[in-house]
Amino acid sequence: MAKEVWRYIDSGNCSPAFNMALDEALLEWHSEGKIPPTIRFYGWNPATLSIGYFQKVEKEIDLEAVKRYGLGFVRRPTGGRGVLHDQELTYSVIVSEEHPEMPKTVTEAYRVISEGVLEGFKNLGLEAYFAIPRTDEEKAGLKSPRSAVCFDAPSWYELVVEGRKVAGSAQTRQKGVILQHGSILLDLDEDMLFDLFKYPNDRVKERMQRAFKNKAVATNSLRKEPVTIEEAKKAFKEGFEKGLDIDLEPYKLTGEELEYVNQLAKNKYESDEWNFKR
């Protein structure tokens, strides 16, 4: 039987606002039936701190540090915590809630989509698996994460290698469409990451950073040979094809589509009203 064909977009490194605008545009176009389900890979220029839709900037983020490091800053349309997008491969998956292979619950859909990421890690020779929170304490941690840092907060069906988190994802559902995007860490500057958030005092910061080392890990710390971004793209493209049982067909945006995304980036994701609204 022929496999279902999804679109594959590799947008390379783009501005923070463009990245979020393109994810939103793909969701919109898919909801209107203009495009098939789509998987997109991208990077960030400049490196960027993205925050979850519900996060409070004033309370949680040290904007001076963001500026000092020369980072971009953007609020995502998805929930979750703060993520430093630097040396990573970012992916997004856009697919209808009504798709026959998509479970109805957020958690189960997250697991199905993340199969692609799991297979990608296997292609890099890493034994990734899903860690499911079992104890009441772990489950309670999901409802009220103590940390503003994404890779520090547990979530359902976390993708882990050797017990530590290697990919963080967030999901939103709008107009009958699921948008899941996530970060696949290749390398990580932990000191920079922890400088970007506010803490009650230095002791808390140090304690959280120490604990973080046991919870999260970048792909290249687990491999003898570091993986290049091109190798990662190949591994995860094939991973999604296998994990979701699809064929991916490369696609380039038309001039008209690009124009639409650039306008959305400018009017929404570059605006202070959107980024600092909480």
SULZI-V728508 format. One record per residue. N is the residue number from 1. OMEGA is omega as a letter, one per 30 degrees, with the letter a starting at -180 (none if undefined). NEAR is the number of other C-alpha atoms within 8 Angstrom. Layout:
# SULZI-V728508
<<N:OMEGA:NEAR> <N:OMEGA:NEAR>>
This chain:
# SULZI-V728508
<<1:a:2> <2:l:3> <3:l:7> <4:a:7> <5:l:8> <6:l:12> <7:l:12> <8:a:11> <9:l:11> <10:a:8> <11:a:9> <12:a:8> <13:a:8> <14:l:12> <15:l:10> <16:a:14> <17:l:11> <18:a:13> <19:a:11> <20:a:12> <21:a:14> <22:l:9> <23:a:11> <24:a:9> <25:l:9> <26:l:11> <27:a:14> <28:a:9> <29:l:10> <30:a:15> <31:l:11> <32:l:7> <33:a:7> <34:a:7> <35:l:9> <36:l:9> <37:a:11> <38:l:13> <39:a:13> <40:l:11> <41:l:13> <42:l:13> <43:a:13> <44:l:14> <45:g:10> <46:l:10> <47:a:10> <48:l:14> <49:l:13> <50:l:12> <51:a:13> <52:a:13> <53:a:10> <54:a:7> <55:l:9> <56:a:9> <57:a:8> <58:a:7> <59:a:6> <60:a:11> <61:l:10> <62:a:11> <63:l:7> <64:a:6> <65:l:9> <66:l:13> <67:a:8> <68:l:7> <69:l:7> <70:a:7> <71:l:11> <72:a:12> <73:l:11> <74:l:13> <75:l:12> <76:l:10> <77:a:9> <78:l:9> <79:l:11> <80:a:10> <81:a:12> <82:l:11> <83:l:10> <84:l:9> <85:a:12> <86:a:9> <87:a:8> <88:l:12> <89:l:14> <90:l:11> <91:l:12> <92:l:12> <93:a:13> <94:a:15> <95:a:13> <96:l:12> <97:a:11> <98:a:6> <99:a:7> <100:a:5> <101:a:4> <102:l:10> <103:a:10> <104:a:7> <105:l:6> <106:a:8> <107:a:8> <108:l:9> <109:l:11> <110:a:11> <111:a:9> <112:a:12> <113:a:11> <114:l:9> <115:l:12> <116:l:15> <117:l:12> <118:a:13> <119:l:14> <120:l:15> <121:l:14> <122:l:10> <123:l:10> <124:l:8> <125:a:6> <126:a:9> <127:l:8> <128:l:11> <129:l:8> <130:l:8> <131:a:10> <132:a:7> <133:a:9> <134:a:6> <135:l:6> <136:a:6> <137:l:6> <138:a:10> <139:l:10> <140:l:8> <141:l:11> <142:a:11> <143:a:6> <144:a:6> <145:a:9> <146:a:6> <147:l:8> <148:a:11> <149:a:10> <150:a:11> <151:l:12> <152:a:10> <153:a:13> <154:l:10> <155:a:7> <156:l:9> <157:l:11> <158:l:12> <159:a:14> <160:l:13> <161:a:11> <162:l:6> <163:a:7> <164:a:10> <165:a:13> <166:l:13> <167:l:12> <168:a:12> <169:l:8> <170:a:10> <171:l:12> <172:l:10> <173:l:9> <174:l:7> <175:l:6> <176:a:9> <177:l:13> <178:l:14> <179:l:13> <180:l:12> <181:a:11> <182:a:11> <183:l:12> <184:a:12> <185:l:13> <186:l:11> <187:a:10> <188:l:8> <189:a:6> <190:a:7> <191:l:6> <192:a:8> <193:a:9> <194:l:9> <195:a:9> <196:a:11> <197:l:11> <198:a:9> <199:l:8> <200:l:6> <201:a:6> <202:a:7> <203:l:6> <204:l:9> <205:a:11> <206:a:8> <207:a:8> <208:a:8> <209:l:10> <210:a:8> <211:a:8> <212:a:10> <213:l:8> <214:a:8> <215:a:11> <216:a:11> <217:l:12> <218:a:11> <219:a:12> <220:l:11> <221:a:9> <222:a:8> <223:l:8> <224:l:6> <225:l:5> <226:a:7> <227:l:10> <228:a:6> <229:l:8> <230:l:6> <231:a:8> <232:l:12> <233:a:10> <234:a:8> <235:a:12> <236:l:14> <237:l:10> <238:l:10> <239:l:16> <240:l:15> <241:a:12> <242:a:10> <243:a:13> <244:l:10> <245:a:9> <246:l:11> <247:l:9> <248:a:11> <249:a:8> <250:a:8> <251:l:7> <252:l:5> <253:l:6> <254:l:6> <255:a:6> <256:l:6> <257:l:8> <258:a:9> <259:l:8> <260:a:8> <261:l:12> <262:l:10> <263:l:8> <264:l:11> <265:a:13> <266:a:10> <267:a:8> <268:a:9> <269:l:16> <270:a:11> <271:l:9> <272:a:7> <273:l:6> <274:a:10> <275:a:11> <276:a:9> <277:a:6> <278:none:7>>
